[in-house]
Amino acid sequence: MIAGVVLAAGASSRLGVPKQLLAYRGRPIIAHVVENLLMSQLDEVIVVLGSRAEQVMEVLAGYSIRIINNHEFAAGQSTSLKAGIMSLSSATRAALFALGDQPLVSVQTINLLIHYYWLTGGIVAPYFKGKRGNPVLFDRDFFGEMSFLSGDVGAREVIRRHSKSLVRVDVEDSGVVFDVDTWGDYHDLVTGWER
């Protein structure tokens, strides 16, 4: 079983409003992220919320997902990684960690990462024009180490320490390197980044 874990707990401090709820093509950004994961070959989807959790939960009502509330979200992204890992069942072989502000990652890319994981195991990451992107898929062998991360960091350090276990998947999907951190990013999104 492979789970998808969406990290969507951040306070969007650079924007001043919850970026997960910004509109894109008539729906909030977080809805696009969740829908793409649900349309993929993942076995379950978990969304880790924190800031404005109630507002985001309203948007996600009706989706076949599990929601985890990370009350420690202010201490950084590592707390959401840990909350996601703690929520996984013992049957979970691997987890794909996705970002709640990346609505352009295609279903095909997600399925490609899953395909490579079943072939190779380890850590499977997408690369667009030589740049590593997200989401990244981790075998459960790395969950323990990821649980010891602290502060506002993702799993980059785990990837660096286990470079021999990293499977690099080259993709044509620019969405893996695009996220919404600033109003400039949001402008790029709504004016057609994928074109």
ChimeraX attribute file (.defattr): number of C-alpha atoms within 10 A of each C-alpha:
attribute: neighborCount
match mode: 1-to-1
recipient: residues
	/A:1	12
	/A:2	23
	/A:3	24
	/A:4	28
	/A:5	32
	/A:6	28
	/A:7	26
	/A:8	28
	/A:9	29
	/A:10	24
	/A:11	19
	/A:12	17
	/A:13	11
	/A:14	11
	/A:15	14
	/A:16	10
	/A:17	12
	/A:18	20
	/A:19	24
	/A:20	27
	/A:21	18
	/A:22	15
	/A:23	15
	/A:24	16
	/A:25	9
	/A:26	7
	/A:27	12
	/A:28	19
	/A:29	21
	/A:30	25
	/A:31	19
	/A:32	22
	/A:33	23
	/A:34	24
	/A:35	16
	/A:36	17
	/A:37	25
	/A:38	18
	/A:39	13
	/A:40	18
	/A:41	17
	/A:42	17
	/A:43	13
	/A:44	19
	/A:45	21
	/A:46	23
	/A:47	27
	/A:48	26
	/A:49	26
	/A:50	20
	/A:51	19
	/A:52	15
	/A:53	19
	/A:54	12
	/A:55	12
	/A:56	20
	/A:57	14
	/A:58	9
	/A:59	15
	/A:60	19
	/A:61	10
	/A:62	8
	/A:63	12
	/A:64	13
	/A:65	16
	/A:66	13
	/A:67	19
	/A:68	21
	/A:69	19
	/A:70	23
	/A:71	15
	/A:72	15
	/A:73	22
	/A:74	16
	/A:75	14
	/A:76	17
	/A:77	22
	/A:78	22
	/A:79	26
	/A:80	32
	/A:81	25
	/A:82	19
	/A:83	23
	/A:84	27
	/A:85	22
	/A:86	13
	/A:87	14
	/A:88	20
	/A:89	10
	/A:90	8
	/A:91	10
	/A:92	15
	/A:93	15
	/A:94	25
	/A:95	29
	/A:96	24
	/A:97	23
	/A:98	24
	/A:99	24
	/A:100	26
	/A:101	26
	/A:102	24
	/A:103	25
	/A:104	20
	/A:105	25
	/A:106	20
	/A:107	16
	/A:108	15
	/A:109	21
	/A:110	25
	/A:111	16
	/A:112	18
	/A:113	24
	/A:114	23
	/A:115	14
	/A:116	18
	/A:117	20
	/A:118	11
	/A:119	9
	/A:120	13
	/A:121	20
	/A:122	23
	/A:123	27
	/A:124	26
	/A:125	24
	/A:126	27
	/A:127	19
	/A:128	17
	/A:129	12
	/A:130	11
	/A:131	11
	/A:132	16
	/A:133	19
	/A:134	22
	/A:135	25
	/A:136	24
	/A:137	28
	/A:138	26
	/A:139	18
	/A:140	21
	/A:141	13
	/A:142	17
	/A:143	19
	/A:144	12
	/A:145	11
	/A:146	21
	/A:147	18
	/A:148	11
	/A:149	18
	/A:150	15
	/A:151	12
	/A:152	13
	/A:153	15
	/A:154	19
	/A:155	18
	/A:156	11
	/A:157	12
	/A:158	16
	/A:159	20
	/A:160	11
	/A:161	10
	/A:162	13
	/A:163	13
	/A:164	10
	/A:165	16
	/A:166	19
	/A:167	18
	/A:168	16
	/A:169	16
	/A:170	17
	/A:171	19
	/A:172	11
	/A:173	19
	/A:174	19
	/A:175	20
	/A:176	27
	/A:177	18
	/A:178	20
	/A:179	19
	/A:180	22
	/A:181	15
	/A:182	15
	/A:183	13
	/A:184	10
	/A:185	14
	/A:186	19
	/A:187	12
	/A:188	14
	/A:189	20
	/A:190	12
	/A:191	11
	/A:192	8
	/A:193	14
	/A:194	13
	/A:195	6
